[in-house]
Amino acid sequence: MKGDCFELLHRIVRIANCAVQDYPKALKDILQLISQLFSLEESCLLLLNRGGDQFSRTIAASGEAFITPCVLPAKECPEGEVLLSHQPEYHNGKLYIPVFCCKQDYGVLVISTAEKAPFSADEIQCLGAIGEELAFLARNAAIHAEDNWRMEQLAFLSDLGRQLTQAHQLKELLSTAAKSIHRHSKAACVILRPLLGGTVMGSSYLRLDNSVRKHRTQIQQLEEEHSSNALTRTSPLYLNHPLQSEDNFPSQIVVVPLFFQQRTMGTLTLFFQNEQDEMPFSTKSATKEFYTQVGSQIAHALERVSTLERLEILSAENDLKFRELSLLYRSFRAIHSTLNLNELIHLILSAATVPAGGGFERAMLFTINERSGILQGMLGVSQEGAALIFSPLDDRIAWEQPRVDANTREAQRQMPFCQQVMRQRLPLDAEDNALARAILKGRVVFVSRPGAEPPASAAMAEELQLGPYACAPLRSKNTPLGVLVVDGGESRQTIGLDRLRFLELFAHQASSAMENSLLLQRLETVNRDLRETQERLIQGEKMAALGELAASIAHELKTPLVPIGGFAQRLSRRVTPGSKEAEYCDIITSETRRMEQILSEILAFSKKQLLCFSECQVIKIIEQSLILEEDALKNAQIEVILLFQKDLPPFQGDAQKLLQVFINLIDNARHVMTDGGTLTIKAYASTLRGEEAIAIGIKDTGGGIPDTAIKEIFTPFYSTKDQGTGLGLAISQRIIQQHRGTIEIQNDQQGAIFTILLPMKASLKPFH
């Protein structure tokens, strides 16, 4: 190999860290670097598919292509055997390196060399480390690809919703939806078929690639057959390889039933020529949920378009219904103009109350406090407050592009009516109030006589001066989000059946908008957590590498110190006592011992320690540490005060490691009390993370630790002593953390207090 293994790994890590988005290129660059430095004939990386049963992609050092598709079973082959053993193996003159990380297999690195002699043990070990780095890079690529895929999902759903919202006729809707889905899903054929009148399958709308046009008749026959079967389902229907014998015929069918308010609106059928998860390094576990959401959006749009078409037919007979559903459509566009939940709530209530929208005089939102099981008022908007966002006149621009800035939201919240609503608290009990009944029963509840309601509900109506009011539940699938309450205000006007129907549809659209907003928040949270996890993993790898390097250097430095100290002692016996030479020898001897101690602590800190758990008595461990430090404490004129709680139960721990912690803390306390003082040690029962624990407090009178040093006190190699190594507290903290405990420090007027919490029972979970 040309060059040092550490230098090679360093270069590979640099390539991996620079692979922000182009992961295939980074993997190819690493393979080319390996081939160059090891003088290889060829090196290639075989990547597993998401099922792990076959190798589906190849990245080779030679050639211009980054990724080449392949089909190679992962069983009964050298590559599969290497994945089972997780050890490098030779087969037929080739070296196979497993590429795995965190118990997850990603593929196999196959190396071919022109030399007859096999690789040395050090080179194989180096190649194994390279395999781990390749696995780490492949895992990052999978995470990145999954994030991109989910963001593409969200962008597509938003774009589809926007396009469907702009469609006003069934034909336009089917054309827009089929075209958008065909472009995004990369399906060979997309067929939308509405269900007319809830019973009759209507004419289908079809979009297909040129490559499958010759199979149009067969595709339509399969679509008719499977669409009928899917009408009785609530989830997508997946079919594989319907006609394998046909040339270039689609190999997969996905039939999505279109549901709206538990009613079937039609079917969406997609034909794929290849597997849907061809995206490199990606897994699509949420595919079914995605297609269900697409179907839900289309179903909602179909319902909206159908409603609009029915209104056009019946407009001469019922202008009022047409107007209200038109207002629903307007409100729907307004509340779907933002995905910010805070802005969305203000938009929903304002759209419900403005005369050009819902037309209710007042609207209130109550949400559920899951911990206490209480309905609490979140926001209340009157027509006066709604006018801050929507003009009372029919202003089209204000509805299409509503503006809900921070000043407007604050102005609505500061209004007296909103302040009254925000003070309301009601139990989530169907027998107590209509709001709870609406949520628990999942339907709109109308209260014609608020004063005749149970006491809590009647008191709320009296305080808010409610007339006849209606409660509409806001739900995300089967999860309640809250309840929307509207009333007639001072007019005391009753709410008719047509208005209740409008409220139900409005609440459903509001629920859909809130669900989309919550989904976006969850996606952003997951994306942020993934980025933070990735950063922590990268930092952890860097620190591990630095720790290994420090341990290696410490081990190498310790070797020559032994003869230096020995020769210095021999020289001291040959020189004249009291001379300068004797003084120099003593300095060499003492400094050598100090360096040996520092290097020993560095090696102890970098070494992975194993704990031997057994039943321990904390008082016995403390007493043993005091016996070992007794002479030093007496010489320093330090008084020891013990405050132990009686009958402290035993706990699971490593007595020797805990003894090391207590000795270190006692020794530190002794060093800060240079003129004597008092050392107080307490032991008492406590709790940690809701479970039984033992607390140990060690307090000195040494004046405390400076505020600037408290934050760094447990950092390795940070010390407040002139001769300290800065590893004692770092080692102590690691031992306590390995016991699943905590160690904290704080100052009082006299000195510093170290508090240790240890759980009674040893955890079964691994420590990271």
C-alpha positions in Angstrom: 0.0 0.0 0.0 1.3 3.4 -0.9 1.1 5.6 2.2 0.0 5.2 5.8 -3.3 3.6 6.8 -4.2 6.5 9.0 -3.5 9.0 6.2 -5.7 6.9 3.9 -8.5 6.8 6.4 -8.1 10.6 6.9 -8.5 11.2 3.2 -11.5 8.9 3.0 -13.2 10.7 6.0 -12.5 14.1 4.2 -14.3 12.7 1.0 -17.2 11.4 3.1 -17.6 14.7 5.0 -17.7 16.6 1.7 -20.5 14.4 0.4 -23.3 16.8 1.1 -25.6 15.5 -1.6 -23.6 13.6 -4.3 -23.1 10.4 -2.3 -22.6 8.1 -5.3 -19.7 10.3 -6.5 -18.2 10.2 -3.0 -18.4 6.4 -2.9 -16.8 6.2 -6.4 -14.0 8.6 -5.4 -13.3 6.4 -2.4 -13.1 3.3 -4.5 -10.8 5.0 -7.0 -8.6 6.2 -4.1 -8.4 2.6 -2.8 -7.6 1.2 -6.2 -4.8 3.7 -6.7 -3.1 3.3 -3.3 -3.4 -0.5 -3.2 -2.6 -1.0 -7.0 -5.8 -2.9 -7.6 -7.1 -4.3 -10.8 -10.6 -3.4 -9.8 -12.7 -2.5 -6.7 -16.4 -2.3 -6.7 -19.1 -1.9 -4.1 -22.2 -4.1 -4.2 -25.2 -2.4 -2.4 -28.2 -4.3 -1.0 -31.8 -3.5 -1.8 -34.1 -2.4 1.0 -35.3 -6.0 1.5 -31.7 -7.2 2.0 -32.2 -10.3 -0.1 -30.3 -9.3 -3.2 -27.6 -6.8 -4.4 -29.4 -4.3 -6.6 -26.8 -1.7 -7.4 -23.0 -1.6 -8.1 -20.5 1.2 -7.9 -17.1 0.5 -9.5 -13.9 2.4 -9.4 -13.5 2.1 -13.2 -15.9 3.4 -15.8 -17.8 6.7 -16.0 -21.1 5.5 -14.5 -21.6 6.2 -10.8 -24.3 3.6 -10.2 -25.0 0.5 -12.3 -28.2 -1.7 -11.7 -27.6 -5.4 -11.0 -29.5 -8.4 -9.8 -27.5 -10.7 -7.6 -29.0 -12.9 -4.8 -27.5 -12.3 -1.4 -27.6 -16.0 -0.4 -25.4 -18.9 -1.3 -22.7 -16.7 -2.7 -19.3 -15.4 -1.4 -20.9 -12.0 -0.9 -23.7 -13.4 1.2 -21.2 -15.5 3.3 -19.2 -12.4 4.1 -22.3 -10.6 5.3 -23.1 -13.5 7.6 -19.6 -13.6 9.1 -18.9 -9.9 9.1 -15.3 -10.7 8.5 -13.1 -10.2 5.4 -12.7 -13.4 3.3 -10.8 -14.5 0.2 -12.7 -16.3 -2.6 -11.3 -17.2 -6.0 -8.5 -14.6 -5.8 -10.8 -11.8 -4.6 -11.0 -10.2 -1.2 -14.6 -9.6 0.1 -15.0 -6.9 2.7 -18.4 -6.6 4.6 -19.9 -3.1 4.6 -22.0 -2.9 7.7 -22.6 -0.3 10.5 -24.7 -0.4 13.7 -25.8 -4.0 13.0 -27.1 -3.0 9.6 -25.8 -4.5 6.4 -25.3 -2.2 3.4 -23.3 -4.3 1.0 -19.9 -5.9 0.2 -16.6 -4.3 -1.1 -15.1 -6.6 -3.7 -11.4 -6.2 -4.4 -9.3 -7.7 -7.3 -5.5 -7.4 -7.4 -2.9 -8.5 -9.9 -0.5 -9.6 -7.2 -0.5 -13.2 -6.2 0.5 -12.5 -2.6 -2.5 -11.8 -0.4 -2.9 -8.6 1.6 -1.1 -8.3 4.8 -3.0 -8.4 8.1 -2.5 -4.6 8.6 -3.8 -3.9 5.1 -6.9 -6.2 5.6 -7.5 -4.4 8.9 -7.3 -1.1 7.1 -9.6 -2.2 4.4 -12.1 -3.4 7.1 -12.1 0.1 8.6 -12.6 1.5 5.1 -15.7 -0.8 4.8 -17.1 0.7 8.0 -16.6 4.2 6.6 -18.4 3.2 3.4 -21.3 1.8 5.4 -21.5 5.0 7.4 -21.5 7.0 4.2 -24.2 4.7 2.7 -26.3 5.2 5.9 -26.0 9.0 5.6 -27.0 8.7 2.0 -30.1 6.7 3.0 -31.1 9.2 5.6 -30.6 12.1 3.1 -32.5 10.3 0.3 -35.4 9.6 2.7 -35.5 13.2 3.8 -35.5 14.3 0.2 -38.2 11.8 -0.7 -40.5 13.0 2.2 -40.0 16.6 1.2 -40.9 15.7 -2.4 -44.0 14.1 -1.0 -45.0 17.2 0.9 -44.2 19.5 -2.1 -46.2 17.2 -4.4 -49.2 17.1 -2.0 -49.1 20.9 -1.7 -48.8 21.3 -5.5 -51.6 18.8 -6.1 -53.8 20.4 -3.6 -53.2 23.8 -5.2 -53.9 22.5 -8.7 -57.0 20.6 -7.5 -58.3 23.7 -5.8 -58.1 25.6 -9.1 -60.2 23.0 -11.0 -63.9 23.7 -11.1 -65.2 20.9 -13.4 -64.9 17.2 -13.2 -63.1 16.8 -16.5 -60.7 19.5 -15.6 -60.1 18.0 -12.2 -59.4 14.5 -13.6 -57.1 15.9 -16.3 -55.2 18.0 -13.8 -54.9 15.2 -11.2 -53.9 12.5 -13.7 -51.3 14.7 -15.3 -49.8 15.8 -12.0 -49.7 12.2 -10.6 -48.3 10.8 -13.8 -45.5 13.4 -13.8 -44.6 13.0 -10.1 -45.0 9.2 -9.6 -43.2 8.2 -12.8 -45.9 5.6 -13.4 -46.2 4.1 -16.8 -50.0 4.6 -16.7 -52.4 6.6 -14.5 -56.1 6.0 -14.6 -58.7 8.0 -12.6 -62.2 6.7 -12.5 -65.0 8.6 -10.5 -68.0 6.9 -8.9 -71.2 8.6 -10.0 -74.0 8.8 -7.6 -72.2 6.4 -5.2 -73.1 3.4 -7.3 -72.1 3.6 -11.0 -68.5 3.7 -12.2 -68.0 6.7 -14.5 -65.8 7.0 -17.5 -62.1 6.8 -16.7 -59.4 9.4 -17.5 -56.1 7.9 -18.7 -52.5 9.0 -19.0 -49.9 6.6 -20.2 -46.3 6.4 -21.5 -45.6 5.7 -25.2 -43.7 2.5 -24.2 -47.0 0.9 -23.0 -49.5 2.3 -25.5 -49.6 -1.1 -27.3 -51.0 -2.6 -24.1 -53.7 0.0 -23.6 -56.6 -2.5 -24.0 -55.1 -5.0 -21.5 -54.3 -2.2 -19.0 -57.9 -0.9 -19.2 -59.3 -4.4 -18.6 -57.1 -4.9 -15.6 -58.1 -1.4 -14.3 -61.8 -2.2 -14.5 -61.4 -5.6 -12.8 -59.2 -4.3 -9.9 -61.1 -1.0 -9.4 -64.3 -3.0 -8.6 -62.4 -5.0 -6.0 -60.8 -1.9 -4.4 -64.1 -0.1 -3.8 -64.7 -2.3 -0.8 -61.3 -1.5 0.7 -60.1 1.4 2.8 -56.4 1.1 1.9 -54.4 0.9 -1.4 -54.4 -2.5 -3.2 -50.9 -3.7 -4.4 -50.5 -6.3 -7.1 -47.2 -7.6 -8.5 -46.4 -8.9 -12.0 -49.9 -9.3 -13.5 -48.7 -10.4 -17.0 -45.1 -11.4 -16.8 -45.1 -12.9 -20.3 -45.9 -9.6 -22.0 -43.0 -7.6 -23.3 -42.5 -4.3 -21.5 -45.8 -4.7 -19.7 -46.0 -2.9 -16.3 -44.9 -5.2 -13.4 -46.8 -3.5 -10.6 -50.3 -2.2 -10.0 -51.5 0.1 -7.2 -55.2 0.8 -6.8 -56.1 3.6 -4.4 -59.7 3.9 -3.3 -60.8 7.5 -3.1 -62.7 8.1 0.2 -64.4 11.3 1.5 -66.3 11.2 4.8 -66.5 7.4 4.6 -67.9 7.6 1.1 -66.2 6.1 -2.0 -65.7 8.7 -4.6 -63.8 6.6 -7.2 -60.5 4.9 -7.7 -57.0 5.9 -8.7 -55.0 3.1 -10.5 -51.2 3.3 -11.2 -49.2 0.9 -13.4 -45.4 0.7 -12.8 -42.8 -0.9 -15.1 -40.2 -1.0 -12.3 -40.3 -1.1 -8.5 -41.4 2.1 -7.0 -38.4 2.4 -4.7 -35.7 2.5 -7.3 -34.3 5.7 -5.7 -30.7 4.8 -4.6 -30.2 4.2 -0.8 -33.8 5.0 0.0 -36.6 3.1 1.7 -40.2 4.1 1.4 -42.0 2.7 4.4 -44.6 5.4 4.1 -45.6 4.6 0.5 -49.1 3.4 1.5 -49.7 6.4 3.6 -48.6 8.7 0.8 -50.9 7.1 -1.8 -53.7 7.2 0.8 -53.2 11.0 1.3 -53.1 11.5 -2.5 -56.4 9.6 -2.8 -57.8 11.6 0.1 -56.9 14.9 -1.6 -58.4 13.8 -4.9 -61.5 12.5 -3.1 -61.9 15.9 -1.4 -61.5 17.6 -4.7 -64.0 15.3 -6.3 -66.5 16.0 -3.6 -65.9 19.7 -4.0 -66.2 19.7 -7.7 -69.3 17.4 -7.5 -70.8 19.8 -5.0 -70.1 22.8 -7.3 -71.6 21.0 -10.3 -74.7 20.1 -8.3 -75.0 23.7 -7.2 -74.8 24.9 -10.8 -77.7 22.5 -11.7 -79.8 23.5 -8.6 -78.8 27.2 -8.5 -82.2 28.3 -9.9 -84.0 26.4 -7.1 -81.7 27.1 -4.1 -79.5 30.2 -4.3 -78.8 30.1 -0.6 -77.2 26.7 -0.7 -75.1 27.7 -3.7 -73.9 30.8 -1.8 -73.0 28.9 1.3 -71.0 26.3 -0.5 -69.3 28.9 -2.5 -68.3 30.5 0.8 -67.1 27.1 2.0 -64.9 26.9 -1.1 -63.6 30.5 -0.5 -62.9 29.6 3.1 -61.2 26.4 2.1 -58.8 28.3 -0.2 -58.1 30.9 2.5 -57.3 28.4 5.3 -55.2 26.3 3.0 -53.0 29.3 2.1 -50.7 28.7 5.0 -49.2 25.8 6.8 -48.3 27.8 9.9 -50.5 26.5 12.7 -50.7 29.8 14.6 -51.7 31.7 11.5 -54.1 28.9 10.4 -56.1 29.1 13.7 -56.7 32.8 13.2 -57.6 32.3 9.6 -60.1 29.5 10.4 -62.0 31.6 13.0 -61.9 34.7 11.0 -63.2 32.9 7.9 -66.0 31.4 9.9 -67.2 34.8 11.2 -66.7 37.4 8.5 -70.0 38.1 6.6 -68.4 37.3 3.2 -67.3 33.9 4.6 -69.0 31.7 7.2 -71.3 34.5 8.3 -71.4 33.4 12.0 -71.2 36.3 14.4 -68.6 34.7 16.7 -66.4 31.7 16.5 -64.3 30.0 19.3 -61.7 27.3 19.3 -61.3 24.9 22.3 -58.5 22.3 22.4 -57.9 19.3 24.5 -55.3 19.2 27.3 -54.3 15.6 27.2 -52.7 15.6 30.6 -55.6 17.0 32.5 -58.4 15.9 30.2 -59.7 19.5 30.1 -61.1 21.5 27.2 -59.5 24.9 27.3 -60.3 28.0 25.3 -57.5 29.0 22.9 -59.0 31.8 20.7 -62.2 33.7 20.2 -63.0 35.9 17.1 -65.9 38.2 16.6 -66.9 39.9 13.3 -65.0 42.9 14.5 -61.8 40.9 14.9 -62.3 39.1 11.6 -62.4 42.4 9.8 -58.7 42.8 10.7 -57.9 40.0 8.3 -60.9 39.9 5.8 -62.7 42.9 4.6 -66.5 42.8 5.4 -66.9 43.5 1.7 -66.4 40.8 -1.0 -62.7 41.5 -1.4 -61.4 38.7 -3.6 -57.7 39.5 -3.2 -58.0 39.4 0.6 -59.5 35.9 0.4 -56.9 34.6 -2.1 -54.0 36.1 -0.3 -54.9 36.7 3.3 -52.4 38.4 5.5 -52.1 37.3 9.1 -49.1 39.1 10.6 -48.0 39.1 14.2 -49.6 42.5 15.0 -53.0 41.3 13.6 -52.9 38.1 15.7 -52.0 40.0 18.8 -54.8 42.5 18.2 -57.3 39.7 18.0 -56.0 38.1 21.1 -56.3 41.3 23.1 -60.0 41.8 22.3 -62.3 41.4 25.4 -64.2 38.5 23.8 -61.0 36.5 23.1 -59.8 37.1 26.7 -63.1 35.7 28.0 -62.8 32.6 25.8 -59.2 32.0 26.8 -60.2 31.8 30.5 -62.7 29.0 29.9 -62.1 25.5 31.2 -64.5 22.6 30.7 -64.1 18.9 31.5 -64.0 16.4 28.6 -67.2 14.8 29.7 -70.1 14.2 27.4 -72.6 14.4 30.2 -71.3 17.8 31.3 -71.2 19.9 28.1 -72.0 20.0 24.4 -68.4 20.6 23.4 -67.3 17.3 24.9 -70.3 15.5 23.2 -69.2 16.9 19.8 -65.7 15.6 20.2 -66.5 12.2 21.7 -69.3 11.5 19.3 -67.5 12.9 16.3 -70.4 15.0 14.9 -71.9 18.5 15.0 -73.9 19.2 18.2 -76.5 22.1 18.2 -77.6 23.7 21.5 -80.8 25.6 21.1 -81.2 26.6 24.8 -77.8 27.2 26.4 -79.4 28.0 29.8 -80.9 24.5 30.0 -77.4 22.8 29.7 -75.6 21.3 32.7 -74.1 23.8 35.2 -70.6 24.1 33.8 -71.9 24.5 30.2 -74.6 27.0 31.3 -72.0 29.0 33.3 -69.8 29.3 30.2 -72.8 30.4 28.0 -73.8 33.0 30.6 -70.2 34.5 30.9 -69.8 34.6 27.1 -73.4 35.7 26.5 -73.9 32.9 24.0 -77.1 32.5 22.1 -78.0 29.2 20.3 -74.7 27.8 19.4 -73.2 24.8 17.5 -70.1 22.7 18.2 -68.2 21.1 15.4 -65.4 18.6 16.1 -62.0 19.1 14.5 -60.4 15.7 13.9 -57.2 14.3 12.3 -58.3 10.9 11.0 -59.2 9.2 14.3 -57.4 11.8 16.6 -59.4 14.7 18.0 -57.8 18.1 17.6 -60.4 20.3 19.3 -63.8 21.7 18.8 -65.1 24.8 16.8 -67.9 26.7 18.5 -70.0 29.3 16.6 -73.1 31.3 17.7 -75.4 34.0 16.6 -74.1 36.6 19.1 -76.3 39.4 20.1 -78.9 38.7 17.4 -79.7 35.3 19.2 -80.5 34.0 15.7 -81.0 30.2 15.6 -78.7 28.1 13.3 -80.6 26.2 10.6 -79.9 22.8 9.2 -78.3 24.2 6.1 -76.0 26.3 8.3 -75.1 23.2 10.3 -74.3 21.4 7.2 -72.1 24.3 6.1 -70.4 24.2 9.6 -69.7 20.5 9.2 -68.0 20.9 5.9 -66.1 24.0 7.1 -64.9 22.1 10.2 -63.8 19.2 7.9 -61.7 21.5 5.8 -60.3 23.2 8.8 -59.4 19.8 10.2 -57.6 18.9 7.0 -55.7 22.2 7.0 -54.7 21.7 10.7 -53.7 18.1 9.9 -51.4 19.3 7.1 -49.9 21.9 9.3 -49.2 19.3 12.1 -47.8 17.0 9.5 -45.4 19.7 8.3 -44.3 20.4 11.9 -43.7 16.7 12.5 -41.7 16.4 9.3 -39.6 19.5 10.2 -39.0 18.0 13.7 -38.0 14.7 12.3 -35.7 16.3 9.8 -34.2 18.5 12.5 -33.7 15.5 14.8 -32.1 13.5 11.9 -29.7 16.4 11.2 -28.8 16.7 14.9 -28.3 12.9 15.1 -26.1 12.9 12.1 -24.0 15.8 13.5 -23.6 14.0 16.8 -22.6 10.8 15.1 -20.0 12.6 13.0 -18.7 14.4 16.1 -18.6 11.1 18.0 -16.5 9.5 15.3 -14.1 12.4 15.3 -13.8 12.2 19.1 -13.3 8.5 19.0 -10.5 8.9 16.5 -8.9 11.6 18.6 -9.2 9.4 21.7 -7.5 6.5 19.9 -4.7 8.8 18.7 -4.2 10.2 22.2 -4.0 6.7 23.7 -1.5 5.6 21.0 0.7 8.6 21.7 0.5 8.2 25.4 1.5 4.5 25.1 4.4 5.4 22.9 5.6 8.1 25.3 5.3 5.9 28.4 7.8 3.4 27.0 10.9 5.6 27.0 10.0 7.2 30.4 10.8 3.9 32.2 14.5 3.8 31.3 14.8 7.6 31.7 13.6 7.3 35.3 15.7 4.3 36.0 18.9 5.8 34.6 18.2 9.0 36.6 18.0 7.0 39.8 21.2 5.3 39.0 23.0 8.6 38.3 21.7 10.0 41.6 23.5 7.2 43.5 26.8 8.0 41.8 26.9 11.8 42.2 27.8 13.7 45.3 24.8 14.3 47.6 23.7 17.9 47.7 25.4 18.8 44.5 23.8 20.4 41.5 24.0 17.1 39.6 22.1 15.3 42.5 19.5 18.1 42.3 19.1 17.6 38.5 18.7 13.9 39.0 16.0 14.4 41.6 14.2 16.7 39.2 14.4 14.2 36.4 13.1 11.4 38.6 10.2 13.4 40.0 9.2 14.8 36.6 9.4 11.4 35.1 7.1 10.0 37.7 4.6 12.8 37.2 4.6 12.2 33.4 4.1 8.5 34.0 1.1 9.4 36.2 -0.3 11.7 33.6 0.1 9.1 30.8 -1.5 6.4 33.0 -4.5 8.6 33.6 -4.8 9.3 29.8 -4.6 5.6 29.1 -7.2 4.9 31.8 -9.6 7.5 30.4 -9.3 6.4 26.7 -9.6 2.7 27.6 -13.1 1.2 27.5 -14.0 0.1 31.0 -16.2 -2.8 31.8 -18.4 -2.6 34.9 -19.0 -5.6 37.2 -22.4 -5.1 38.8 -23.2 -6.6 42.1 -25.1 -5.7 45.3 -23.5 -2.7 46.9 -23.9 -0.8 50.2 -23.2 2.9 49.6 -22.2 3.5 53.2 -19.6 0.8 53.2 -18.0 2.2 50.0 -17.9 5.7 51.5 -16.3 4.4 54.7 -13.7 2.4 52.8 -12.7 5.5 50.8 -12.4 7.5 54.1 -10.1 4.8 55.5 -7.8 5.1 52.5 -7.8 8.9 52.8 -7.7 9.0 56.6 -4.0 10.0 57.1 -4.1 12.6 54.4 -7.3 14.2 55.9 -5.7 14.3 59.4 -2.5 15.8 58.1 -4.5 18.5 56.3 -6.5 19.2 59.6 -9.9 18.4 57.9 -12.8 17.4 60.0 -15.2 14.8 58.5 -18.9 14.9 59.2 -21.1 11.9 58.1 -24.8 12.3 57.7 -26.2 8.9 56.6 -29.9 8.0 56.4 -30.6 4.8 58.3 -31.6 1.6 56.6 -30.5 2.6 53.1 -31.2 -0.4 50.9 -28.5 -2.0 48.7 -28.3 -1.1 45.0 -26.7 -2.6 41.9 -23.3 -1.2 41.0 -19.6 -1.7 40.6 -18.1 -1.1 44.1 -14.5 -0.7 42.9 -15.4 1.9 40.3 -17.6 3.9 42.7 -14.8 3.7 45.3 -12.5 5.4 42.7 -15.1 8.1 42.3 -15.4 8.8 46.0 -11.7 8.8 46.6 -11.2 11.3 43.7 -13.9 13.7 45.1 -12.5 13.4 48.6 -9.0 14.0 47.4 -10.1 17.1 45.4 -11.9 18.5 48.4 -8.7 18.0 50.5 -6.6 19.9 48.0 -8.9 23.0 48.0 -9.0 23.2 51.8 -5.3 24.1 52.2 -5.8 25.6 55.7 -8.0 22.9 57.0 -11.8 22.8 57.0 -14.8 20.6 57.2 -15.8 17.8 54.8 -19.5 16.8 55.0 -20.7 13.6 53.3 -24.4 12.8 53.1 -26.2 9.7 51.9 -30.0 9.5 51.6 -32.8 8.0 49.5 -34.0 10.0 46.5 -35.5 9.6 43.0 -34.0 9.6 39.5 -36.2 9.8 36.4 -39.2 8.8 38.4 -37.5 5.7 40.0 -35.9 4.9 43.3 -32.3 6.2 43.7 -29.6 6.9 46.3 -28.2 10.4 46.6 -24.6 11.1 47.9 -23.6 14.7 48.6 -19.9 15.7 49.2 -19.5 19.3 50.5 -16.2 21.1 51.3 -15.4 24.5 52.8 -12.7 25.4 50.2 -14.4 28.5 48.9 -16.1 27.0 45.9 -15.3 26.8 42.2 -15.2 30.0 40.0 -18.3 30.3 37.8 -16.2 30.3 34.7 -14.8 26.9 35.6 -18.1 25.1 36.6 -19.2 24.6 33.0 -15.8 23.1 32.1 -15.1 21.1 35.3 -16.0 17.7 33.8 -14.2 18.4 30.5 -11.2 16.1 29.9 -7.8 17.8 30.5 -9.4 20.8 32.2 -8.0 21.3 35.7 -7.9 24.0 38.3 -4.9 22.5 40.0 -1.3 23.5 39.1 -0.2 19.8 38.9 -3.5 18.3 37.8 -4.1 16.3 34.6 -7.8 17.3 34.3 -8.9 13.7 33.9 -10.1 12.8 37.5 -13.5 14.4 37.3 -14.0 13.3 33.6 -13.3 9.7 34.6 -15.6 10.0 37.6 -18.4 11.4 35.5 -18.1 8.6 33.0 -18.3 6.0 35.7 -21.4 7.5 37.2 -23.0 7.8 33.7 -22.2 4.1 33.1 -24.2 3.4 36.2 -27.1 5.3 34.6 -26.6 8.0 37.3 -25.9 11.7 37.3 -23.3 13.9 39.0 -23.8 17.6 39.4 -21.8 20.5 41.1 -23.0 23.7 42.7 -21.5 26.3 45.0 -22.8 27.6 48.3 -21.3 30.3 50.6 -18.6 28.0 52.0 -17.5 25.8 49.1 -18.5 23.3 46.4 -21.1 20.6 46.7 -20.9 17.5 44.5 -24.2 15.6 44.3 -24.4 12.0 42.9 -27.6 10.2 42.1 -27.5 6.4 41.5 -30.5 4.3 40.5 -31.3 1.3 42.8 -31.7 -1.1 39.9 -29.2 -1.7 37.0 -30.7 -0.8 33.7 -31.1 -3.5 31.0 -30.6 -0.8 28.3 -27.1 -0.5 26.8 -25.1 2.6 27.7 -24.1 4.9 24.8 
